[in-house]
């Protein structure tokens, strides 16, 4: 017990301002605080330049962030505790001293005496009242017109040309926005027949780039057995068995050969597939989105075609080309 108390007494106390010096950037150590302790995460491969999985910063409240993560606080036990976090209490506002003003006695006011209205003013008042009644009656007769429903445009998926197949390289994706200008997607020729694929070999597919777990943008991986394979930056030892999506936020994985079904990580459902049209000249068009809804567009897991259309076209400007 004595040794534990001595170690606790030897721990340095860090304030918020002091922790700003240990942000993990440009070779500096990376310190974070959690549960009143300061941890040294300088040797973590999952914290790069003070940022974890492109989503969390070193100086944010990790107690809140961990509640929404697929892991618990036990991951911090792998790293050394190098200090204690000293929370700074807010300063109490200074209340200025109250200066009592002298009481000044006011003279007693006499109630106003009633005045008789002149005949001319009385006639004006009667005329004005009659006009007001006439206007109210007119407004009442026009009231039903205010309930005519406003005309609304019929929702429809846009049809846009993405690219010509001759410009694609196998296993090299391109990114395009659809159906809104803020919802990106991958279009890729996976080199073999795929579910929902178009083209001569049914190998060209497109999927939303927004992960269904927490809405991060995931990356595309070609099979590790092919030339030019590059593992995800957050998991250098990972080997992809087939063309897939890999999200570095929390490790969600999607199989691009089978409709982007979930093959790993915490994602609860596949990412939506873009429905493509392939013409005789090799032009590739986006014509609609398949279920479920894009992450954040409507209730999670919505699969009704009419609701997917309604929700996926909300929250941005519809693309026109």
C-alpha positions in Angstrom: 0.0 0.0 0.0 2.9 2.3 0.8 4.5 1.7 -2.6 1.2 2.5 -4.4 0.8 5.7 -2.4 4.4 6.7 -3.2 3.8 6.0 -6.9 0.6 8.1 -6.9 2.4 10.9 -5.2 5.2 10.8 -7.8 2.8 11.2 -10.7 2.8 14.6 -12.4 -0.4 16.5 -12.6 -1.4 17.8 -16.0 -3.8 20.6 -16.8 -5.6 21.1 -20.1 -3.1 23.7 -21.2 -0.1 21.5 -20.4 -1.6 18.5 -22.4 -1.7 20.7 -25.5 2.1 20.4 -25.6 1.8 16.6 -26.1 -0.4 16.4 -29.2 1.6 13.6 -31.0 2.5 15.9 -33.9 5.9 16.4 -35.5 7.5 13.8 -33.3 6.1 15.1 -30.0 4.7 12.5 -27.4 1.0 11.9 -27.4 -0.8 12.1 -24.1 -4.5 11.7 -23.5 -6.6 11.8 -20.3 -9.3 9.4 -19.2 -10.9 8.8 -15.8 -8.6 11.3 -14.1 -5.4 9.6 -15.5 -3.0 10.7 -18.2 -1.9 7.9 -20.6 1.1 7.9 -23.0 -0.2 6.7 -26.4 2.9 7.7 -28.3 3.5 4.0 -29.4 0.0 3.4 -30.6 -0.4 2.6 -34.4 -4.0 3.7 -34.3 -3.3 7.3 -33.3 -1.7 9.3 -36.1 -0.7 12.9 -35.6 -3.0 13.1 -32.6 -6.0 11.7 -34.4 -7.6 8.2 -33.8 -9.2 6.5 -36.8 -9.8 9.9 -38.6 -12.6 10.5 -36.0 -11.3 11.3 -32.5 -8.8 14.0 -31.4 -6.3 13.7 -28.5 -7.9 16.6 -26.6 -11.5 15.6 -26.8 -13.6 14.0 -24.0 -12.7 10.3 -24.5 -15.1 9.2 -21.8 -17.9 10.3 -24.1 -16.2 8.9 -27.3 -15.6 5.4 -25.8 -19.3 5.0 -25.0 -20.0 5.0 -28.7 -17.0 2.8 -29.7 -17.0 -0.9 -30.2 -14.4 -1.3 -27.5 -14.3 -0.2 -23.8 -11.8 1.6 -21.7 -9.8 -1.6 -21.2 -7.8 -0.7 -24.3 -6.1 2.0 -22.4 -4.7 -0.5 -19.9 -2.1 -1.4 -22.6 -0.5 2.0 -22.2 1.6 3.5 -19.4 0.0 6.0 -16.9 2.4 8.9 -16.7 0.3 11.4 -14.7 -3.0 12.6 -13.3 -5.4 15.0 -15.0 -6.1 18.1 -13.0 -9.5 19.4 -14.0 -9.8 23.2 -13.7 -12.9 24.3 -11.8 -14.7 27.3 -13.4 -14.2 30.5 -11.5 -17.2 31.8 -9.6 -18.5 35.1 -11.0 -17.9 38.1 -8.9 -21.2 39.8 -7.9 -20.8 43.5 -7.5 -21.8 45.0 -4.2 -25.4 46.3 -4.2 -25.7 50.0 -3.7 -29.0 50.9 -2.0 -30.6 54.0 -3.6 -32.3 56.5 -1.3 -36.0 56.2 -1.2 -37.6 59.3 -2.8 -41.2 59.9 -1.9 -43.4 60.5 -4.9 -46.4 62.9 -4.7 -49.7 61.3 -4.6 -51.2 61.3 -8.1 -54.8 62.2 -8.6 -56.8 59.8 -10.7 -57.7 61.3 -14.1 -61.1 62.8 -14.4 -63.4 61.4 -17.0 -63.9 63.6 -20.1 -66.9 63.8 -22.3 -66.4 62.8 -25.9 -67.2 65.5 -28.4 -70.0 64.7 -31.0 -67.5 64.9 -33.9 -65.1 62.4 -32.4 -68.0 60.0 -31.6 -69.1 60.0 -35.3 -65.6 59.2 -36.4 -65.4 56.3 -34.0 -68.7 54.9 -35.3 -67.5 55.1 -38.9 -64.2 53.4 -38.1 -65.9 50.6 -36.3 -68.3 50.0 -39.2 -65.3 49.7 -41.6 -63.6 47.2 -39.4 -66.6 45.0 -39.3 -66.9 45.1 -43.2 -63.2 44.1 -43.6 -63.5 41.3 -41.2 -66.5 39.9 -43.1 -64.6 40.1 -46.4 -61.6 38.3 -44.9 -63.8 35.6 -43.5 -65.3 35.0 -46.9 -61.8 34.5 -48.4 -60.5 32.3 -45.7 -61.1 28.9 -47.5 -58.7 30.0 -50.2 -55.8 29.8 -47.7 -56.3 26.0 -47.4 -55.6 25.2 -51.0 -52.6 22.7 -50.9 -49.4 23.8 -52.5 -48.2 21.9 -55.5 -45.3 19.5 -54.8 -42.9 18.1 -57.4 -42.9 14.3 -57.9 -39.7 12.8 -56.6 -37.7 10.8 -59.2 -34.2 9.4 -59.3 -31.8 11.5 -61.5 -30.2 9.8 -64.4 -26.6 10.9 -64.9 -23.6 9.7 -67.0 -20.7 8.7 -64.8 -18.0 7.6 -67.3 -17.4 5.4 -70.3 -16.2 1.9 -69.6 -13.1 2.4 -71.8 -11.8 4.9 -69.2 -11.9 2.4 -66.3 -8.9 0.4 -65.1 -9.7 -2.9 -63.4 -9.6 -2.7 -59.6 -9.0 1.1 -59.7 -12.2 2.9 -58.4 -13.4 6.3 -59.2 -15.5 8.5 -56.9 -18.7 10.2 -58.0 -21.6 11.9 -56.2 -25.1 10.5 -56.4 -28.0 11.1 -55.9 -27.0 14.2 -54.0 -24.0 16.4 -54.4 -22.8 15.5 -50.9 -23.2 11.6 -51.1 -20.1 10.1 -52.7 -19.9 6.6 -54.2 -17.3 4.2 -55.5 -17.5 2.9 -59.1 -15.1 0.1 -59.9 -14.6 -2.8 -62.3 -13.8 -5.7 -59.9 -12.6 -7.9 -62.8 -15.1 -10.7 -62.3 -18.8 -11.2 -62.2 -20.4 -9.4 -59.2 -23.9 -9.1 -57.9 -25.7 -6.2 -59.6 -22.8 -5.7 -62.0 -23.0 -4.3 -65.5 -20.8 -4.4 -68.6 -19.7 -7.3 -70.8 -18.5 -9.3 -67.8 -21.1 -8.0 -65.3 -18.1 -6.8 -63.3 -18.8 -3.0 -62.9 -20.4 -2.1 -59.6 -21.0 1.0 -57.6 -21.7 1.5 -53.9 -22.2 4.3 -51.4 -18.9 5.4 -49.8 -20.5 6.3 -46.5 -20.1 3.6 -43.9 -23.3 2.3 -42.3 -21.8 2.2 -38.8 -21.1 5.8 -37.9 -21.0 7.5 -41.3 -17.3 7.6 -42.0 -15.9 7.4 -45.5 -14.4 4.0 -46.0 -11.6 3.0 -48.5 -11.6 0.4 -51.3 -9.1 -2.5 -51.2 -8.2 -4.8 -54.1 -7.3 -8.4 -53.3 -3.9 -8.6 -51.6 -2.9 -11.3 -54.1 -2.9 -8.7 -57.0 -0.1 -6.4 -58.0 -0.2 -3.0 -56.4 -2.1 -4.0 -53.3 -1.9 -1.4 -50.5 -3.2 -2.3 -47.0 -5.4 0.2 -45.1 -3.3 2.8 -43.3 -4.9 1.9 -40.0 -4.2 -1.9 -40.3 -0.9 -2.5 -42.2 -1.1 -6.3 -41.7 -4.6 -6.7 -43.2 -4.9 -9.0 -46.2 -8.0 -8.6 -48.5 -9.2 -11.8 -50.0 -11.4 -10.1 -52.7 -12.4 -6.6 -53.7 -13.9 -4.9 -50.7 -14.5 -1.8 -48.7 -12.6 -1.3 -45.4 -13.5 1.5 -42.9 -10.6 2.7 -40.7 -12.9 4.3 -38.2 -13.9 1.0 -36.5 -13.0 -1.8 -39.0 -16.3 -2.4 -40.9 -15.8 -4.4 -44.1 -18.0 -4.8 -47.2 -17.8 -7.5 -49.9 -18.0 -5.8 -53.4 -18.7 -9.1 -55.1 -21.9 -9.8 -53.1 -23.8 -6.6 -52.9 -21.5 -5.0 -50.3 -22.7 -7.4 -47.6 -21.0 -7.0 -44.2 -18.1 -9.3 -43.8 -16.4 -7.8 -40.7 -16.6 -5.0 -38.1 -19.6 -3.4 -36.4 -21.6 -2.2 -39.4 -25.2 -3.4 -39.0 -26.1 -3.5 -42.7 -24.6 -3.3 -46.2 -24.0 0.1 -47.9 -26.6 0.9 -50.6 -25.7 -0.2 -54.1 -26.0 2.3 -57.0 -28.2 0.9 -59.8 -26.3 1.3 -63.1 -27.2 1.3 -66.7 -24.7 0.2 -69.4 -25.3 1.4 -73.0 -24.2 -0.1 -76.3 -21.5 2.5 -76.5 -20.0 1.7 -73.1 -21.4 4.7 -71.3 -22.3 4.0 -67.7 -25.2 5.8 -66.0 -26.4 6.0 -62.4 -30.2 5.6 -62.5 -31.2 4.9 -58.8 -30.1 3.7 -55.4 -30.9 0.3 -53.9 -31.8 -0.2 -50.2 -31.1 0.4 -47.4 -31.1 4.2 -47.1 -27.8 6.1 -47.2 -26.4 6.5 -43.6 -28.2 9.4 -41.9 -31.0 9.6 -44.5 -34.1 8.4 -42.8 -34.7 5.7 -40.2 -31.8 3.1 -40.1 -32.5 0.0 -42.2 -35.3 1.4 -44.3 -35.8 -0.8 -47.4 -39.1 0.2 -48.8 -38.4 1.5 -52.4 -40.7 4.5 -52.0 -39.2 5.5 -48.6 -35.6 5.0 -49.8 -36.4 7.4 -52.7 -38.0 9.9 -50.3 -35.2 9.8 -47.7 -32.2 9.5 -50.0 -33.2 12.6 -51.9 -33.3 14.8 -48.7 -30.4 16.7 -47.2 -28.6 18.1 -50.2 -28.9 19.2 -53.8 -29.8 16.6 -56.4 -27.0 16.0 -58.9 -27.6 17.1 -62.5 -24.5 15.8 -64.2 
